């Protein structure tokens, strides 16, 4: 029987960027935007607060764009401080690259395994899905979902009792499947 596990974000991740005021390297995005229009051109930023001193940084979303080229629903979401839009933009590789930021997903996600009914089976097949692109180590997910230590998961991989079509070392942010034989 195939079990489906889902990695679900619980909040926005921390933004990794150096604070010019205090030197801290973590900012918390709160889903608020600043929009500035100058005649026919528009700028928009996602605001984030330093976790050390509370200083605000602006992450560029739109820069000197013609107002008519911006979709009206995007403008509405920016003006409405849509937290869903903030999550989408933080996931966007272009926004991250333009602003030279990385994301810290520690304590910002949870694993939904659908219950512990699979733990007593001799062989379990699991399909892991991601509700957002959260880079995580598969061994960590498997350890958490099966109630094992990471060392135990590594031992099972080495013994060939934990197999997958993808490499279980490193990080993944997309779905994968694995089989665990006890």
C-alpha positions in Angstrom: 0.0 0.0 0.0 1.4 3.4 -1.0 1.4 6.0 1.8 1.4 9.7 0.9 3.4 12.1 3.0 3.1 15.9 2.4 5.6 18.6 3.5 3.5 21.6 4.3 4.9 25.1 5.1 3.6 26.5 8.4 4.8 30.1 8.0 7.0 32.2 5.8 10.7 31.2 5.9 13.3 33.6 7.3 15.2 35.6 4.7 19.0 35.3 4.9 20.6 38.7 4.2 23.0 40.8 6.2 21.5 43.7 8.1 23.4 46.9 7.5 22.4 48.3 11.0 23.3 45.4 13.4 25.0 42.7 11.3 22.4 40.1 11.9 21.7 37.8 9.0 18.0 37.0 9.4 14.9 38.9 8.4 11.3 38.0 8.9 9.0 38.7 6.0 5.6 39.7 7.4 3.7 39.8 4.1 3.5 43.6 3.8 4.4 45.4 0.6 5.3 48.9 -0.3 4.2 50.2 -3.7 5.4 53.4 -5.2 4.1 54.8 -8.5 5.8 57.7 -10.3 3.7 58.8 -13.3 3.6 55.7 -15.5 6.3 53.7 -13.7 5.8 51.5 -10.6 8.1 50.0 -8.0 7.1 47.4 -5.5 8.9 45.8 -2.6 8.3 43.1 -0.1 9.2 44.4 3.4 11.1 42.3 5.9 12.2 43.1 9.5 15.6 42.2 10.9 15.2 39.7 13.7 18.1 41.4 15.6 17.2 45.1 15.6 13.9 45.4 13.8 15.3 47.4 10.9 13.3 47.1 7.7 14.7 45.9 4.4 13.0 46.1 1.0 13.1 43.1 -1.3 12.5 44.3 -4.9 9.5 42.8 -6.6 8.9 45.3 -9.4 11.4 47.9 -10.5 10.5 50.8 -12.8 7.9 48.9 -14.7 5.2 50.5 -16.8 2.0 50.5 -14.8 0.0 49.2 -17.8 2.3 46.1 -18.1 1.4 44.9 -14.5 -1.6 42.6 -14.2 -4.4 44.3 -12.3 -4.9 41.2 -10.0 -1.1 41.5 -9.1 -1.6 45.1 -8.2 -4.6 44.3 -6.1 -2.7 41.6 -4.2 0.3 44.0 -3.7 -2.0 46.8 -2.4 -3.9 44.3 -0.2 -0.7 42.9 1.4 -1.6 39.4 0.4 0.5 36.9 2.5 0.0 34.3 -0.2 1.7 36.6 -2.7 4.6 37.0 -0.2 5.0 33.2 0.0 4.9 32.9 -3.9 7.5 35.7 -4.3 9.9 34.2 -1.8 9.7 30.9 -3.7 10.5 32.7 -7.0 14.1 32.1 -8.0 14.2 35.3 -9.9 13.2 37.4 -6.9 15.7 35.6 -4.7 18.5 36.1 -7.3 17.6 39.8 -7.9 17.7 40.5 -4.2 20.7 38.2 -3.5 18.9 36.4 -0.7 18.5 32.8 0.5 15.8 31.3 2.6 16.0 29.5 6.0 13.1 27.0 6.3 14.1 25.7 9.8 10.9 25.5 11.9 8.8 26.8 9.0 7.3 23.4 7.8 5.7 20.2 9.1 5.4 16.7 7.8 1.9 15.2 7.4 2.2 11.4 7.3 -1.5 10.7 7.6 -1.1 9.0 11.0 1.2 6.3 12.4 -0.6 3.3 11.0 2.2 2.4 8.6 4.9 1.9 11.3 4.1 -1.7 12.0 4.2 -3.0 8.4 7.1 -5.1 7.2 7.5 -3.1 3.9 6.2 0.4 3.3 6.1 2.4 0.1 5.9 6.1 0.6 5.4 9.0 -1.9 6.6 12.3 -0.5 5.0 15.5 -1.9 5.9 19.1 -1.3 3.2 21.8 -1.0 6.0 24.4 -1.5 9.6 24.2 -2.8 11.2 23.6 0.6 14.8 22.2 0.3 15.1 19.3 2.8 17.2 16.2 3.3 15.2 13.1 2.4 16.9 11.2 5.3 15.6 13.8 7.8 12.1 13.5 6.4 12.2 9.7 6.5 13.6 9.8 10.1 10.8 12.1 11.2 8.1 10.3 9.4 9.1 6.8 10.6 10.2 7.8 14.1 13.8 6.8 13.5 17.1 8.5 14.2 19.0 9.9 11.2 21.9 7.5 12.0 19.4 4.6 11.8 18.1 5.9 8.4 21.7 6.1 7.1 22.3 2.5 8.3 19.1 1.3 6.5 20.3 3.1 3.3 23.7 1.4 3.5 22.2 -2.0 4.1 19.9 -1.6 1.1 16.7 -1.8 3.2 15.8 1.8 2.3 15.7 2.4 -1.4 14.6 5.2 -3.7 15.0 6.2 -7.4 16.5 9.5 -6.2 19.7 10.1 -4.2 18.7 10.2 -0.5 21.8 12.3 0.4 21.8 16.0 -0.2 18.7 18.1 -0.4 15.5 17.8 -2.4 12.6 20.3 -2.9 10.5 18.1 -5.1 8.5 14.9 -4.7 10.1 11.5 -4.4 9.2 7.9 -3.4 11.0 5.4 -1.3 10.6 1.8 0.0 11.5 0.8 3.5 12.0 -2.9 4.3 12.3 -3.8 8.0 
